[in-house]
């Protein structure tokens, strides 16, 4: 699953690369959303490119809320463990889930990031618990990644989103070896196709299945500060490589 990401590019750089216009009218045009580690469980505000406004960046809270809810009351909503923070949505359920089925047709989005983090289970027990090591996944060439998502516009006129996931391909399955899932990654050339207003279910399904080839990605283990409750992991060096003798997969 995808609960941790990184996005360090300034708004202007994203707009220039993707040939976007300014931030959507009525949103904070001076806003910068830069994270060395964006922890989904803290429900950060991140940039998305929404289907309704495909030429703009829009600030949205990570954690999908039903449109009838108010973003200002998100903590109360996410107290229900069944929501699991609204951070991820299985793409396999996109067309029939009671929340997602109202978003796939008109409320798809792209979330630009530098990379993301996934846990690797080393199969070593520490104090009776599995010992997990965080890995950082990113494009080998340093270009941005684009997560596929869906979004809502809430009752208090705020944006919220979730990241779509799919079954892991081989490289991801080695790292994320418990859940064996991966985020859906839209190739830059397919952003327009993903956001196209008028896609059929078959069109959407095709993009989901034929997303970015994992061979364009690199990965390496990083510090366990990422999981710490006492260390602020939102620091520049969080992606520095750390070797663990108990990690046996190639990277």
N, C-alpha and C positions, 0 to 999 in steps of 0.2 A: 504494500500500500504506500501511499505518498503523503506523509505528514510533515515533512521538513524540506524546505527549499532554500535557494539563495538567489538574490536578485540585486546586483550592485551597479547596474547601468542607470545613468541619470535619465530622467524623462525625455530630455531633448535628444539624447543618443538613440533611444528607442523610437521616437517619432521619426527621426531622420532615416534610420535603417528601414523602417517599415512604411515610410512615406505616409505618415499619419498627420492629421491636422492637430491643432491644439487640444488640450483637455476639454471634454464636453462642457458646453455652456452650463452654467449654474453649479459646476463643481469647482473646487479650489484649484485655481490655475497655478498657484505657487507651490503646490504640494510636491514633495519628493518622497518616493517610497523605495528606500534602499535598505536591504537586509543582507548581512553576512550569513545569518541563519534565521530564516523565518519559520518559527515553530507554529505549526497549524493549531496546536491546542491552545495557543494564546489568541487565536482568531485575529491575525493581523490584517490590516488593510493593504491590499496589493493591487497592482495594475491589472486590468483585464481589457481585452478588445471584444466588445459585445456585438452580437449579430445585428442588433438594432442600430448600432452606430459603429460600423466597421472601419471608419476612418478616424476613430478617436480612442484615446486611452481613457479609461474610467476607473476610479478607485472603488474597490469592492471588498467586503469582508469575507475572509476565507471561512466558510461554514454555511452551507446552504440552508436557508429558512424558507418555509412556505410563504407565498406571497401575502397571505392574510396576517402573518406575524409582523412584529415590529423589531427592527434590528436593535433598537435601544434596549430591548428586553431579551436579547439573545442568551444571556446567562441562564435565565429562568427556563427558556425553551430547551437548552442543551443539558439541563439537569436530568432529563429523561435519558437513561443509558441506551435506549434503543436508537436514539439519533446518532450516537457515536461521533458527536461533534460536527456532523454534516460535512466532513472534510473530503471524503471520497465517495464516489458512486460507481457501482459496477456497470460497465458499458453493456453487459449482457442483459441488464434489467432496464435499460434506457427507455424502451418502448412500452413497458407495461407497469413500472413501479408507480405507486399512487402519487408521488411527487414528480418524478423525472419525466413521466409520460406527457406532462404539460409543457416541458421545456425543450425537448429534443427538436421540435419543428421550428421554433421561432426564438429560442433563447440559448443558443450555443455560443461559446466564447473561447478565446485563446488567452492563456496566462503566460506572458514572457518571463523566463527565468534564466539564470546562469547554469544551474544544475540542481540536483536534489539528492537527498540522503536516504539510504535504506539500511535496515539492520540485517546483519549476517549472524546466524546462529552457529557458533563454533563447535557445538555439541560437547562443550566442556562445562561441567557443573561447578559453580562457585556458590558455596553456602546453600547447596540444594537447588539452585536456580540455573537456568541456561545462561551461558555467558555470551552476550551479543556484542558484536563490533560494528560500529557505523561505517558505511561506505559512502563515498561521494561519487556521483555519476554526472558526467558532463560531456559535451562535445569535444572530441579530440582537437578540432581546429579552433576551439575557443569561441565559436559563434553561440548565439543564444539558443536555448531550447524553448519549445512552445507546447505547454500542456493543453490538452483538450479539456474543456469544461462545459458546464451548463450553469445558468445563473437565474436569480429571481430579482424582482424589484418589489421591495417590501411595502407594507402598509404605511410606514413612515418615510417612504420615498428614498430608500437606501438600496444599495446593490449588495447581493451576497452571491457566492459561487461555490462550486465543488469541483474536484478534479476527477475526471473519468479514468477508470482503471480497466485492465484486461488481464488475461492469463499471461504469465511470464514467458518470454522467449528464452532460449537456452542460457544466454549470458546473464540475464536477470535472475533466472531460476537458481543459478549458482550462488548469487549474492543473497537474494531474498528467498532463502531456502526453506522457510517455514510456510509463509502464506503463498509463495510462488505467484505473486502478482506484480504488475508494473503499471505505471501511468501511461496513458495514451499520449504519444508525442507526435504532434503535427509537424510534418516537414514544412520548411518555410515556403516552398513553392505551392503547398497545398492549403495555406491559410485562407486564401480567397475561396477555395472550394468548400472548406469547412464552414465558413461564415456565410456562404451564398444563401440568400433569401429565396426559397423556392425548392430547396433540396427535398427529395423524397426520402422515405425510410431507407430505401436501397442505396441512395447516394450517401447518406450518413453512414450506413453500415460499411460501405466500401472504404471510406476514409478511416474509420475505426480499425478496420482489419489491415489496411495497407499503410500503416503509419511509418514513422522514421525507422530506418534500418538500424538495428542495434550495433552493427559494425562501425557506425560513425561515432560511437561513444567510447569513452575511457572511464576507468573506475579505480579507486584506491581507498584503503582504510584510513580513517581519521581518528582524532582524539575522542575519548569517551566523555569529554566535556559536553558533547552534544546531548548526552542523556542526564547530565548532572542537574540536581535540583538546587545546588548551592552556587554554581558557577553560571554567570551570564554568558551563554554560548554565542551571542550575537557579536562576535569579534572577527577581525579580518583573517586571522590565522587559523580559523576553525577548519579550513579545508587542507591544511598541510598534512602530508602523508605521514602516517605512523605505522610502523611494521609490528605485527603481533605474531609471535611464534606459533600460536595455536590456530592461525588462519592458514588453511592448506590449499585454498583455491589460487589459481594463477590470476594475476592482475597486472 
